[in-house]
Amino acid sequence: MDRVIVLIAYPCGGKDKHSRMLIDFFKEKLESFLYIGTGEKFRNLKKSNYTSKLIEDSMKKGELLPNFLSESLVGSDLIKGFSKKKNLIINGFPRNVKQAKTLLEMMNFYQRKVDVVFIKITQKEALKRLLKRGQRLDDSIKTIKRRFKIFRKKKTSLIPFFKKNFNLIEIDGNGTSEEVHNRILMALGFYFNDLPLLR
């Protein structure tokens, strides 16, 4: 397949869940892939140094991390693990136009086209999901609302950049995980016999 799939979403939009479902999909199809999840990597950093402490403090406040952290993480993983035949799934990057320009530079270097899957939900739905799931480092009503505000502001310039430079796919994030997953697969053009596609 040799696909590059970037997942972005509003807070609590299900990026992590749908990244895992895409990983399972590629595993079932015996397709080689590289997965890069920036948020997960930052949340799982060992609290062993000054930088990790600053990252933890920023995430607790619902703030976006500096560009150099995400860009260096993604670049390092590509250098170490990417290859010509691998599919690529990126979760949580890019989050602003500067990062998107860096991603475009990266993928031009690797001569790959990019599908950006934008999972859309409302703030009301996000808060509803927040109350259902267990607490995470950056989870609270206050931080979710702050992250929504930041995302809306960044989206006004980020989405036009995606439309111009990548293949932007907008997905309704409401419904069960399976329903949303099937919408994503259909939008990406993945059709196969044993998938119960939903209409």
C-alpha atoms as one frame of an Amber mdcrd trajectory, in Angstrom:
protein
   0.000   0.000   0.000   2.785   2.441   0.921   0.361   4.888   2.538   1.065
   7.821   4.837  -1.909   8.469   7.119  -1.976  11.364   9.558  -4.728  11.432
  12.190  -5.835  14.701  13.730  -8.901  15.370  15.847 -10.481  17.653  18.371
  -9.623  16.773  22.000 -11.254  13.429  22.933 -11.881  12.862  19.221 -10.442
   9.358  19.273  -7.037   9.741  17.579  -5.388   7.170  19.828  -8.249   4.681
  19.487  -8.413   4.956  15.709  -4.646   4.819  15.393  -4.721   1.490  17.231
  -7.542   0.267  14.981  -5.542   1.214  11.883  -2.532  -0.602  13.319  -4.676
  -3.712  13.784  -5.959  -3.311  10.225  -2.431  -3.256   8.795  -1.423  -6.215
  10.964  -4.411  -8.237   9.728  -3.478  -7.431   6.134   0.172  -8.366   6.867
   1.270  -4.896   5.816   4.516  -3.420   7.138   4.086  -0.106   8.933   5.699
   2.456  11.199   3.578   4.117  13.877   4.514   7.466  15.416   2.294   8.737
  18.230   3.711  11.961  19.624   1.179  12.470  22.438   1.593   8.925  23.716
   5.383   9.222  23.658   5.309  12.476  25.592   2.839  11.096  28.164   4.960
   7.982  28.661   8.269   9.761  29.108  10.070   8.738  32.269  10.229  11.615
  34.691  13.977  11.421  34.617  15.167  14.845  33.535  14.427  18.553  33.334
  12.848  18.375  29.866  10.392  15.626  30.800   9.304  17.629  33.858   8.612
  20.697  31.703   6.660  18.538  29.225   4.527  17.136  32.052   3.786  20.628
  33.402   2.749  21.907  29.946   0.478  18.922  29.277  -1.257  19.310  32.626
  -2.136  22.880  31.618  -3.442  21.758  28.225  -0.735  23.731  26.420   0.830
  22.820  23.102   4.453  21.756  23.351   7.182  23.650  21.448   7.599  22.680
  17.808  11.153  21.414  18.211  10.070  18.621  20.568   7.500  17.100  18.203
   9.571  17.693  15.094  12.673  16.085  16.589  10.662  13.095  17.818   9.022
  12.481  14.425  12.269  13.040  12.535  14.174  10.660  14.786  11.568   7.896
  14.379  11.556   8.309  10.586  15.344   8.118  10.399  15.445   5.008  12.596
  12.394   3.110  11.370  11.018   4.235   8.011  11.665   2.452   4.712  10.456
   2.384   1.103   7.885  -0.384   1.543   6.448   0.693   4.890   3.129   2.358
   5.520   3.250   5.241   7.974   0.677   6.202  10.616   1.223   9.492  12.452
  -0.922  10.438  15.435  -0.780  13.919  16.966   1.483  15.625  14.436   1.358
  18.201  12.913  -0.525  20.555  15.244   0.216  23.873  13.536   1.303  25.228
  10.145   5.012  25.274  11.009   4.880  21.574  11.888   2.796  20.898   8.767
   5.487  22.537   6.631   8.064  20.307   8.316   5.922  17.232   7.571   5.596
  18.313   3.932   9.384  18.666   3.730   9.812  15.220   5.299   7.365  13.525
   2.933   8.796  15.303  -0.128  12.163  13.873   0.889  10.654  10.378   1.138
   8.563  10.992  -2.027   5.290  10.132  -0.313   1.768  11.514  -0.611  -0.099
  12.183   2.627  -3.703  11.463   3.647  -4.783  13.622   6.591  -7.775  12.136
   8.434  -9.536  14.852  10.442 -11.964  13.344  12.990 -14.563  15.955  13.902
 -16.612  16.070  17.109 -18.244  18.861  19.101 -16.979  20.197  22.418 -20.169
  18.868  24.024 -19.376  15.371  22.770 -15.752  15.713  23.905 -16.797  16.600
  27.460 -19.263  13.704  27.454 -16.468  11.302  26.487 -14.139  12.832  29.062
 -16.571  11.986  31.853 -16.755   8.361  30.661 -13.060   7.614  30.423 -10.370
   7.385  33.077  -8.271  10.393  33.941  -5.224  11.064  31.837  -2.385  13.495
  32.469  -3.997  16.189  30.290  -7.627  15.335  31.158  -9.931  17.743  32.953
 -12.905  19.831  31.911 -10.764  22.955  32.175  -7.895  21.614  30.072 -10.227
  20.066  27.454 -11.965  23.440  26.989  -8.564  25.122  26.746  -7.353  22.569
  24.202 -10.545  23.060  22.171  -9.936  26.802  22.086  -6.332  26.302  20.990
  -7.333  23.744  18.358 -10.019  26.010  16.883  -7.508  28.847  16.599  -4.840
  26.676  14.978  -7.401  25.010  12.677  -8.208  28.234  10.832  -4.773  28.199
   9.171  -3.919  24.491   9.443  -6.911  23.091   7.538  -6.347  25.292   4.451
  -2.695  24.181   4.435  -3.790  20.531   4.535  -6.245  21.103   1.682  -3.556
  22.714  -0.453  -0.695  20.310   0.194  -2.177  16.986   1.324  -5.304  14.892
   0.777  -7.610  16.093   3.570 -10.360  13.682   4.607 -12.960  14.952   7.083
 -14.675  12.255   9.157 -17.758  12.451  11.375 -16.410  11.272  14.729 -19.814
  10.588  16.290 -21.030   7.023  16.762 -19.360   3.820  17.877 -15.644   3.242
  17.365 -16.462   0.599  14.745 -18.704   2.987  12.809 -16.078   5.721  12.770
 -13.343   3.212  11.887 -15.362   1.990   8.908 -15.902   5.581   7.755 -12.146
   6.096   7.882 -11.408   2.914   5.916 -14.012   3.771   3.298 -12.712   7.324
   2.924  -9.155   6.002   2.516 -10.350   3.596  -0.168  -9.718   0.387   1.787
 -12.280  -2.165   0.621 -12.018  -5.838   1.351 -14.436  -8.740   1.552 -14.504
  -9.448   5.278 -15.196  -5.851   6.407 -18.834  -5.139   7.360 -18.957  -1.694
   5.766 -21.572   0.599   7.281 -23.734   2.885   5.143
